[in-house]
Amino acid sequence: MQSEKPKFYLTTPIYYTNGLPHIGHTYTTVVADAIRRYKRMRGYEVVMTTGTDEHGVNVERAAQKAGIPESEYVAKMAVAWKSLWDELGIPADEFVRTTDIRHVRTVQWLFKLCKENGYVYKGNYTGQYCIYDNAFVTDAKPGDNCPDCGRPTETVTEENYYFKLSAFQKPLLDFYKKNPTFIQPETRKNEIVSFVEGGLKDLSITRTTVRWGIPVPGEEPHVFYVWFDALTAYLSAVGGPDFEKRGFWPCDLHLVGKDIIRFHTVYWPAFLMAAMLPVPKQVWAHGWFLMDASKMSKSKGNVVLPRPIANMLGMDAMRYFLLRDVVFGQDGNFSYDALVTRYNSDLANGLGNLASRVLTMIEQHLDGMAPGKPAAAEDARDLQVNELRQQTIVQACKHYDSFEFTRALETIWRLIAEVDKYLVETKPWVLIKAAGSFDQFVTTIYTAYNALREVLILAHPILPDATRKIWKQMGQTAELNTLDIHLDWPPVANVRIGKIEAAFPRVDKQEAIERIEAMANEELNPTQPPAPAAAPAPAATAGGAAAAPAPEKIGIEDFTKVEMRVGQIKTAERIVGADKLLKLTVDIGTEIRQICAGIAQFYEPEKLIGRKVAVVVNLAPRKLRGVESNGMIVAASVGPEGRPVLAGFPDEDVEVGARLK
Ligand code: MSP
């Protein structure tokens, strides 16, 4: 039986399987999850789709490098993506893989419809192709680099099936006009409209140079062009050819990064129009999370991983930061410093502190029973809080509806600040002691409790775990995620509060950052030897190698993989904001390297100049507190606190650059 509820269908992009998720991908999935939770609380039946884009030359190459068949390679990668989303509490309702049979059928069906309707023809194409972006680069000459990723293009000639994209210039422009909110934000819309106004060339939608793809039926070795394949996944996930049965098509919202907006707002609606299928209602392009002003990539060594942040601060902290710090649609710089600062100020001191303040007073002075009504007549100050509470519902919903998460959170946190101020002004801790003010005390607590309750309901889509936890501590029993967010609720009946626990314990900023970075380094370079002097996090140094379980024996071939050389320290300086780290420049014979070492608490920088040390020179570069470290200084880890003692050559004069074997 079909549900009575209105339906809402939203998607994230279908992520490439030749890499693993970083904070940029996590961002889109978190946004999608927050919208899904919000819409459910507004009475919608929601489906959120994400998945993996598994075809193309890049996958062929990655599988070859890994020495396994493509199917095995993508299966492993799909598990890695899916299980990370599950672990982070942002699971897909539909996880679609482009190797799923339901998807293969949908792509072949869509092609058939486009062909039957006269929008597909056969031709030859020679052009410059970027294998990294899976796209021909228009107007590029042999030798040109790809304008998007900067890597060399390759000249490719092949027989293709073409899609008559040129026929859709007018229909698309008419469609944009009729549906002015189809492309969001506005700036992106202008960009796309002028692109389409500039004229559209037909698009080749099959390949014969690629083997790993969905076959064009009866036309082998033609396989589908990855974008014709990948975009269709949105439709495959909700029924494919039978989409009408499930009732989730057309899609309400495609969330995408700004780099792939053209595929979603030009090609995708054109394919669907050609097949005479309904076109999605909206495409929202968000900006990028940048690291040091450039896009994250593993080759640059500047990726931020989600798991270490979630492990250290909790997933809610990451969700809050991603949605609060950067205006949705714009680019933003990621910094651990800003993340932990927000955690301590807005979550630990803001929401967490308000909750424990109110609940502790109920526990101490009202025998743990939250008041069911105001005991004294509410005065102007109480009414002011109540009024802001009412306004906050309307305002926050308005911002959520237009995906202005930053503003929704600002609005909710304004109420938190107002209740804090109210408590400071009404001083319930004084009222409870003064004769004859008990009723006033109860009224104050009642007002604050109800405001807190609303904060939790409104913040739930963004902080699902913490709000649930505090909700339980408040003694509330209804399922928070099923509450109707847009209605005010009747006053609470007397309820007994639960055990009070800090939802967001305060953290030491530096220590938290160091731990996150150590976990990230470990995840990125899992084979790295333990207890390095350059990894300053407590997790890596405490106890040191002595405390670690006996490692498996390795062969000499494994040992020789580690290239260690004699280095000489040329300069050494402290790093502002990182008490444990020194930034060194080290001569390793062939070059001067910058290396960070976690030895600042035990070595004076000036005394290190000229000292000869053992350096691991073939470690992948990484960033420590935002400073690049290209190598590792070897040190013994001594005592229970893991005090680093530099390995050296005090007795003989060794040549700089000599290899340690
Ligand atoms: N497979 C295609 C999408 C096909 S959708 C039918 C693809 N995959 S991707 O894995 O490279 O990128 C997926 C999304 O992640 C894109 O929307 C991209 O913008 C986003 N991001 C990748 N790095 C990002 C940041 N650093 N910040 C924010 N989002 C970024 O493209």
Residues whose N, C-alpha, C, O or C-beta is under 5 A from the ligand:
A	BS01	MSP	P13 I14 Y15 Y16 G24 H25 D53 A230 L231 V256 G257 K258 D259 I260 G287 W288 F289 M296
